[in-house]
Amino acid sequence: MALGKLRKEETLVLRKKLIGQSCRLFYSEDPVKIVKARGQFLFDENGKRYLDCISNVQHVGHCHPSITKAASAQMDLLNTNARFLHDNIVMYADRLAATLPEKLCVFYFVNSGSEANDLALRLAHQYTQHEDVIVLDHAYHGHLMSLIDISPYKFRKLAGQKEWVHVAPLPDTYRGLYREDHPNPGQAYADTVKDLIEEVHRDGRKISAFFAESLPSVGGQIILPQGYSTKVAEYVRSAGGVFVADEVQTGFGRVGSHFWAFQLQGQGFCPDIVTMGKPMGNGHPLACVATTVEIAGAFTANGVEYFNTFGGNPVSCAIGLAVLDVIEEEDLKGNATRVGAHLKALLIKLQPRHQIIGDVRGVGLFVGLELVTDREQRTPATETAALVVKRLKEEDNICVSTDGPWESVIKFKPPMCFSMDDAELTVKCIDRILTDIEASDI
């Protein structure tokens, strides 16, 4: 069987036969077979070009020549078990440390965001000697069993909630408990965590960690209200727990104004543990946990060696260093700020034209367009959101996806080289499709 020589139909038949059916494809009714990619574009087997608004993994762009060159050069020289002494891992850790608050200065390299989050749980348990974890509603932190247990998005469909897991309200100011008209939603939502901690204590249990994405993505592209994380960290630390910031989707400059999404909460806020993954290796499996000397010390003191055969290997770290270089050299944070603001402004301009647009939110190249059937009731327009995604792919060769508790949020998290023209084209097509849908309904 020659590589890449199968017809699309043959590939689909083999996939259905050989790959677990729970591993779903994008556009499962009519999948796209992608054989090549460059920058923000994907190409199918017939050479048709698609604009990619989905791939936040290929952070600096698909097949970036600098990344390919760094990977190839290091692969040609050495790739080996990460337990051998090598420069790349320490050089990369040093570069990462420069992007983080000073106290986050110890690094553990792993292969995926799920592995990073699992290790963060272990670190928190070891340091605090407590078990219980507080998570946000609708959260998703990975596919390992330990992470399914702390991901309401998953466990509600499976075995249910464990007694050591406690779910705090999602701080959603559009459709949550406290909305945009509340005088201080950050404090109000933080107080729900305080109440939860008190409830846990009354049951004779103790908090190990508060675990949250810095910008909840599966929850619907949520922007946390100002002051929320600072107050939550205060409450959690008072209870003997630690604050874990999951940056697996949102780190490495995606928010534009800052390198890390948790930094949107203000200069004074610093998590105790930060996990990172997807964008680190631009598609290469590379992930990491950053923490404090104290937490790392407690982990070492348990007397059990921690090693990761592949995590932090020379090739992975060479790629990671190249990604950091490209972010700086191509001013991708600045691009995320400029293009993201333009995309958001264009979507907001559509709101008066289309009653179905309930909310536009986001920061940098992390943007959500929430569709509703009724603006007053904020009823999710799940079917319309799915239809918009389908038509963008079929009519305009634009790939987007939906998320949120009701799959009513069209989300944008494209490669960071996404351009002004790309933003304008995407919004123009959404405008046309919504106009057409509204006319059909009438």
C-alpha positions, -999 to +999 in steps of 0.1 A: +000+000+000+018+032-012+017+061+011-008+088+000-020+068-030-054+058-018-086+073-032-107+092-006-133+064-007-107+038+000-092+058+028-127+061+044-134+024+041-101+015+057-106+041+085-140+027+094-125-008+094-093-002+113-098+030+135-120+030+166-154+046+157-153+069+187-124+087+170-146+110+150-136+131+120-143+167+113-174+169+090-181+132+096-210+131+071-186+143+043-150+143+056-123+164+040-092+144+031-063+167+037-029+159+020-010+191+023-010+223+043+008+257+044+004+286+068-034+290+074-044+268+044-053+232+040-053+213+007-073+182-002-064+154-026-077+174-055-058+205-047-088+224-033-077+250-007-095+255+026-090+283+051-083+268+084-100+285+115-097+253+135-061+243+139-048+260+171-023+232+172-004+244+141+002+276+161+026+295+139+012+280+107+012+246+090+045+233+078+064+265+088+098+262+071+117+273+102+100+245+123+106+219+096+143+229+093+149+228+131+132+194+133+150+179+104+184+192+115+181+179+150+166+145+139+196+141+116+220+148+145+204+131+175+171+121+191+173+100+222+159+093+256+153+125+276+173+110+305+206+117+287+222+151+294+215+175+265+215+213+259+182+216+242+160+208+272+177+233+295+179+260+268+142+256+261+132+256+298+152+288+302+133+305+273+100+294+287+109+307+321+115+341+306+078+343+295+064+333+330+063+350+364+095+344+383+081+319+408+072+295+380+107+282+374+107+244+375+097+225+343+086+189+336+084+180+299+058+155+286+041+147+253+006+160+254-017+183+272-035+154+288-001+141+302+006+176+315-027+179+333-024+145+348+011+154+362-003+187+375-029+167+395-001+145+409+019+176+419-010+192+436-019+160+455+017+155+466+023+191+477-010+196+496-016+161+508-052+167+500-074+150+474-104+171+464-104+192+432-126+221+422-133+225+384-155+247+363-188+234+348-184+222+312-146+220+316-125+196+296-089+188+306-079+157+287-087+121+278-068+102+305-091+086+332-078+110+358-088+139+336-122+125+325-128+125+363-123+163+365-140+172+331-177+177+336-180+179+297-170+142+297-180+126+330-216+137+328-220+114+298-201+086+315-198+073+351-208+106+367-191+128+393-166+114+418-170+124+455-136+142+454-146+164+425-166+196+430-180+217+402-181+255+403-204+276+380-188+286+347-180+323+350-200+331+318-212+367+318-235+361+288-257+332+300-244+323+334-255+331+370-241+367+369-243+385+336-229+416+319-252+439+339-237+427+373-216+454+390-187+429+399-192+395+382-155+385+389-161+388+427-196+372+425-183+341+406-153+338+429-176+338+458-194+307+444-160+289+447-156+302+483-191+288+491-181+255+475-149+253+496-169+259+528-193+231+517-164+207+511-149+216+546-183+209+562-181+174+547-148+169+564-128+170+531-099+192+520-091+210+487-060+200+468-065+222+437-087+245+417-082+235+381-093+257+353-086+267+317-074+303+316-101+309+289-126+280+289-128+268+254-151+237+253-173+258+277-179+282+248-149+306+243-155+322+277-136+353+288-132+352+326-144+384+343-117+406+358-106+398+393-120+363+392-088+343+393-071+365+419-099+361+443-103+323+436-066+318+442-069+337+475-097+314+486-081+282+474-047+289+490-064+298+523-079+263+522-045+248+516-049+242+479-032+253+448-043+271+416-037+252+384-040+272+351-046+250+320-030+269+291-031+239+268-052+257+242-046+294+251-009+298+257+019+311+235+005+345+226-029+335+213-045+362+233-022+388+216-017+412+245+001+386+266+020+354+262-003+335+286-040+339+289-039+339+328-020+372+325-053+388+313-063+387+350-037+413+359+000+416+368-005+405+404-020+372+395+002+341+393-010+304+393+009+278+413+010+254+384+007+261+346+001+233+320+008+238+284+006+217+252-011+220+218+007+251+203+042+243+218+054+220+191+033+234+161+018+199+156+047+179+171+037+162+204+053+185+230+038+196+264+049+208+297+041+216+334+056+247+350+055+251+388+073+265+418+104+253+437+082+244+467+058+223+448+085+206+428+104+200+460+075+182+476+072+160+445+109+151+447+106+144+484+082+115+479+112+095+469+097+082+437+117+090+405+097+107+378+109+102+342+094+106+308+112+088+280+101+111+252+091+143+270+118+169+265+138+149+239+163+168+217+140+170+186+109+181+206+129+209+223+146+220+191+111+224+176+098+242+208+127+267+205+120+273+168+083+280+176+094+306+202+117+322+176+089+324+150+065+340+175+090+367+181+105+372+146+071+374+129+054+394+157+026+368+159+014+382+193+009+416+175-008+399+146-032+381+170-040+415+186-046+433+153-064+406+133-083+393+163-096+428+171-106+433+135-124+399+133-143+406+165-152+441+153-165+428+120-186+402+138-200+428+162-210+449+131-232+419+119-252+419+151-277+446+141-282+428+108-288+394+122-310+388+153-296+353+156-263+367+167-266+367+205-230+375+216-196+381+201-167+376+226-130+369+226-095+382+228-067+379+202-073+349+180-096+332+204-131+344+194-166+330+198-198+339+179-228+327+199-261+321+180-295+322+196-331+318+185-343+344+209-321+373+221-342+379+252-342+343+263-308+336+249-320+303+236-291+284+219-294+281+181-276+248+180-290+236+146-283+269+129-247+270+142-241+235+127-257+246+094-234+276+092-203+254+098-215+230+071-222+257+046-189+275+052-171+243+044-192+233+014-197+267-002-167+288+009-139+262+017-137+277+053-132+253+082-147+264+115-162+244+144-188+248+172-185+245+209-202+254+242-226+234+263-252+235+235-228+236+205-242+270+197-209+289+196-190+291+164-154+293+175-123+307+158-089+296+169-069+297+137-031+295+132-015+327+144-006+338+108-043+344+101-046+376+082-069+407+079-081+394+045-089+360+060-109+376+088-128+398+062-135+368+039-148+347+068-172+373+081-184+382+046-193+345+041-210+342+075-230+374+067-242+359+034-251+325+049-270+341+078-289+363+054-298+333+033-309+313+063-331+342+076-347+346+042-355+309+040-371+310+075-393+339+065 
